Amino acid sequence: MGSSLEPIPITSQKHDPAWKHCQMFKNGERVQLKCAYCGKIFKGGGIHRIKEHLAGQKGNAATCLQVPLDVRLMMQQSLDGVVVKKRKKQKIAEEITNLNPVSSELGFFDNDVNTGMELTGVSDAIEPVSSLLLSGEDGMGKKGGERKERGKGRGRGSVTSAKAVVTMGSGMLLSRGKRTNDHIHTAIGRFLYDIGASLDAVNSAYFQLMVQAIASGGSEVVVPSYHDLRGWVLKNSVEEVKNDVDKHIAAWARTGCSVLVDQWNTVMGRTLISFLVYCPEGVVFLKSVDASDIIKLPDALYELLKQVVEEIGVRHVLQVITRMEEQLICAGRRLADTFPNLYWAPCAAHCLDLILEDFAKLEWINLVIEQARSITRFVYNHSVVLNMMKRYTFGNDIVEPGLSRFATNFVTLKRMVDLKA
């Protein structure tokens, strides 16, 4: 006779977001979970198996084909958050192991107890605790458990004591590691605040390399002086950049290249045109020109583009890419007529930005954008609401900066839809 499934209410103590997308049943003595979308029943694996099922992560569970896209994205982000936390714990454990070798005083546990338990990463910081527990005394000075000579079998009390040593020792080490990280982070923050640097500096590809280089030197690191930074350090960096540029120039003759013409305005109202050269090796900045006086003159812009092409090498240039502005279009087409082996092409990113600008002029789209702005202004102007939003979106922001104001509007709208749940 088959047993019936008895529904079990999901209590508010279950905080995992996947609980909102499944049902819990009791089948005899076993608890089973059922997907709220496809109805698949899981007899084991817990809520993590349901989350993998909804996220479409292959391996332990079949993919749900009926789950909404926003739910699937949320489950994928939740799983990514679990992986990040696990990696952080592993990294901390590795740091503890490297910085705090196994205490020789605790090594005899492996031979005394046939439990397969290994004591790793226990530092000298917990020796007073281990001495207290191994002596058979508790925190009140009372005797507890059997006391036997080292090298002989131990009772259950000794195994419990060993676990207590590991647990308390790990807590001490994690706490000490957190204090060390807080101290380092505070020192970095004070340095950036003092020199008035942008906090985006920590996103530099060289920031982590700098921290790793300092950490590898240990206590023997000597900070560079002002004269070092403006002397041999700067000279070596310049030589490194020159070698990198020479490698790209050699690639232009082999593969050809594209000239990227970028235009931007300064705070003082000057118009600058930057020339960059792209090839499979990467992008190289060539030069920047103040074009404030010629930006409206197609003939002058043509002469400027022609000069840049000749500087790079007419045989090497395959195409010249500029913005979609009338004077640049005229200069680009004239350039293509002068050099038949190259093409002029409008910048796709600028074209898309103009399209998005036209979209934003539609009344009903502009209304949605303004409503989204009111939400983001409210969230980012109140720290309590911002922290709550970060907690429920697993650290994600709802504002996604784009290359331009109009791109930012629509990319942010998409991000808000993805994080709606």
N, C-alpha and C positions, 0 to 999 in steps of 0.2 A: 504494500500500500504506500503510495507516494505521499510525502509530507508536504503540507501547504506552507506558503510563504506568509509570514506575519509581519506587517509593516512596523517599522520602528521610527519614531520621530527623531529628527536631527536637532540636537540641542544647540543653543547659542554658543556653547563652549568650543564648538568645532569651527575654527577660524579659517581653515584652508578654503580658498575660493572655489575649489572643485566640489565642495559639499552642496553648493547651490544648484548643481547640474546633475545630481544623481539622487537615487532613493535608496534607503537602507531597509533591509528585510532580515528576519530571523528565520532560519530553516533548521528547526530542531535546536541544537546547541551552537550552530554555526551562524555567523553574521555574513550576509551577502549584500553586494552593492549592485544597483541596476542603473544603467545609463538613461538619463531622462529624454534622450533624443532617439536613439536606435533601439532601446529596450534590451541591450545585451546585458546579461547577468554575469558578474564576476564573483567567483567563489573564494578568491584569495587575492593577495596583493595589496589590499587596503586602498586608501584614497589616492595613493601615488599611482597605482595601476589605472584608476579611472582618469587621472590627470594625463597620463601618457596616451590613453585611449582617445581623449578629447583633443589633445594637441597633435595627434597624428604621428607621434614618435614611434617608429618601428622598433621591434625587439621583444618587448614583454607583453604587448597588448595589440589587438587588431585596431585599425584606424576606424573611427566613427565617421561615416559618410554623410550624416545628416546634421552634424553640429554646425551652428552658425559661424561665420567667419570671425566675428568679433570675439566669440567665446574661445575659438581655437587659438587666436592670437594671444588672448589673455592667459590661456593654459601654457602656451609656449613660453611666454614671458615669466610665468611662475616657475616653470621647470628650469629656465635659464638662471633665475634667482637662486634656486636650490643648488645648482651646480657651482655658481659663484661663491656661495657661502661654504660649500664643501671644500672648494679649492683654497679658500682663505684659511679654513681650519687645518687643512693639510700643510699649507705653507707655514702656519704658526707652529704646528707640530714638528716640521722639519727644522725650523729655526731653533726650537727648544732642544731638539736632539743634537744639533750642531754646536749650540752654545753651552749646553749642560750635559756632559757625558755621564754615563751611568755610574752611580756611586758604588765603589767597591764594597761598601759596608752592607749593601742590599743584594749583592750578587748571589748569596747563598739561597735565596728563595727558590730559584729555578730547580735546585737539587732537592730541596726539602719538601716541596709540594708537587704532587703529580697532577697538576691542573692545566699544564700547557700555558700558564700565564707568563708573560714576559714583561719585565720592568725596564722600560726604555725611557730616556729623556728625564730621569729623576736627578735633580741637581743636589748640590750640597746644601742648598737653601732649606731642604726638608729633612736634613739629618736630625735636628732636635725632635721633630715630630716622629720620625722613625724610631729613634731611641726610646721615646716614651711608649710607643705602641709595642715594640718588641720586648720591652721589659715586663709587659703584662699589666701595666697600670693604665687606668683610664684618666680622664681629665680631673677627677676628684681625688686621685691618689690611691684608688682602690685597686686590688688585684683582680684581674679578669682573665679567664681562660687558662689553659695549662701552660706551664713554663717548662720548656725542654732545652737541652743543651744544643748548641749549634751543630748541624750535621745530622741530627736525628729527625724522625717524623714529627710533624706538627698537627695539631687539631684544627677544627673549623675556625676557632678563634684567631689563629694565626693567619689563615687565608683572608678573613675579614679585615684583620689589621693591615695586611699587605694591600688590599684594595683601598682601604682608607688612606694609606700612605700615598698611593698613586693618585687618587682623587684629589686629596688635599694639596699634594705637590704640584699637580697640573694646574690647579686653581691659582696657586701662588705664582707659578711661572707665567701663566696667561695674564694675570693681573700685572706682573712686572713688565711683560712685553707690551701691554697696552699703555702703561705709564711711559715706557721708553718711546713708543710711537707718538704719543701725545706731545712729549717733550720735543721730538724732532719736528713734528708738524708745526708746533708753535714757533720754533726757531725759524723755520722756512717762511711762515706767515709774517713774522716780525720783520724779516729782511725785505720781503716784497713790499710791505706797508711803508717801511722806512724810506726806500728809494722811489716810492710812488709808481712802481711797475704795474702793468696790467696783470690781473690774476689769470688771464689767458696764457701767461708765460708757462704755467704748469702743463699746458696742452702741447708744448713744443716737443718735437721728437727727440730733442737733446736733453730734456729735463731729467727723464728717467736714467739716461746714460750718465749724466753728471752725478746723480745720487748714487748709482751703482759704483762709479769710479771712486767716489769719496769713501763709500762703505768698504770697498775692497782694500783701501789703504790702511784701514784701522786707525789706531791712535797715533800713527807716525805721519799722518797727512799734514803737510805744511801748506797753508793757503797761499795762492799767488799774490804777489804785490802789484801795485799799480803799474810799475815799470815792466813787470813780466807780461801783464795783459796787453800793454801797448807796444811791447817789444817782440820777443821771440814767439809768444803765443799767437799774436796777431799775424806775424810773418808766416808761421806754419799754416795757419788757417787760410791765408790768402793763397799760398802755394797749393794747398789741397783743392781750393775752388778752381784755380787755374788748370790743374791737372784734370779735374772733372769736366771743365768746359772744353779742353782740348780733346777729350775722349768723345764728347758730343759732336764737335766740329768734324772729327774724322768720320763719324757715322753719317754726317750729312752727304758726303761724297758717295757713300755706299748705298744708302737707302732713300735719299732725298729728304726734304723737310717741308714743313708748313710754317708760314709766318703768321702769328697771331697779333692783331692790332687791337690793343685795349685802350679805352678812353675813360678818364675820370677827372673830376673837378676837385680842386683843393679848397680849403676853408677860406682862403683869400680870394676865391673866384677865378683862379687860373685854371686853364685846361691843359692837362698833360696827356700825351699819347705814349704808351709803353709798347715796345716791340719784344715779343717772345718768339722763340723758335722751337718747334716741336718735331721730334723724330722718335723712332722706337726706343732710343736710349733714354728719353725723357724730355722735359721742357727746360730751356735755358733762357734766362733774361738777357736780352741783347743790350738795350739802352732805353732811356726815357727822354722825350723831347717836349719842351714847352711850346705848345701849338696854339696858344691863346690868340695870336694875331692872324693865324691862317686857317683856323678851324672851319670857317665859312667859305673858304676859297678852294674850289675843286682843283684848279691848276696847281696851286701851291701844295696841296695834299698829294697830288699825283707825283710831283717832283720829290717829295719826301719819301713816298713809298718806293719810287724808282731807285732812290739812293740806297735805301735799306736792302732792296733786292740785289743790287750790284755789290754791296758790301758783303753779303752772305755768299753770293755766287749765283749767277743767273741759271747755270746748269743744275744747281742743287735745289732750287725752290720749285715746288710742285703746285702750291696754291697760297694765296694771300686771303686771310679771313678778317673782315672788318664788321663794324656795326651797320645796322640798316638805317643809315641816314643819307639823305639825298646827295650831299657833297661827297661822301665816302663812296657811295654807289658809282657816281660819275668817275671818281678817281680810280676806283678798282676796275671798272670796265675799260677805261683807257689804258691802264697798266696791262690788262690781258691782251689788248690789241698790240701793244708795243712788244710784249714778250709772248709769242704764241705757245711756248712750251709750258706756260703756267696758267692757272685758273684763278679767277676771283670768286669768292663765295661769301655770302652773308653769314654772320654768327648765328648759329641755331639757338643758342641760349638767349640772345637778345631778341630774336624773332618770337620765341615762346614768351618772353617777358612782355613784349608788346601785346601778344594775344591775351595774356592774363590781365593786362591793364585794361583792355577793351571789355573783357568779361566783368571786371570789377565795376565798370561804369553802368552795367545793367542794374536797374533799381532793386529787383528782388535778390540778386546776388550781393549787392552792396549792403542790403539790410542784414543778410546772414553774417557777413563779415563784421559789421558793427556789433551784432549780438555776441559773436565770438570774442571780439575785443573787450566787451564789457565783462565777460566771464574771466578772461585772462587778467584784466586789470584788477578785478576783485581778488582773484586767487593770489597773484604775485604781490599785492599790496598788504596782505595780512599773513604774517608768519605762521600763525596757528593753522589757518586754512591751507597754506602752502605745504606745511609739514604733513598734514593729513592727506593731501593729494598725493604727495610723494610716497607715502606709506601704502596707499591703495593702488598706485600705479607702478609699484616695485621700483621706485627711483626715477621713473621717466618724467620728462617735462612735457607739458602740453603745447608749449611754444617751440616750434622747430625753425631756427633761423635759416633763411634761404639766401641766394645770391643777391636778391633785390627785395624791395618792399612788397611787390606784388607776388613774387614767388613765396615769400614768407607767409603771406595771408593764406594762400591755398594749401601750402604744405602743412601749416598749423591746423587748418580745417580737417585735413586728412588725419593728422595725429589725434585730434579730438574725437573723430569718429572711431578710430582704432581703439582708443582708451575709454570709450563711452561707458562700457560695462563697469 
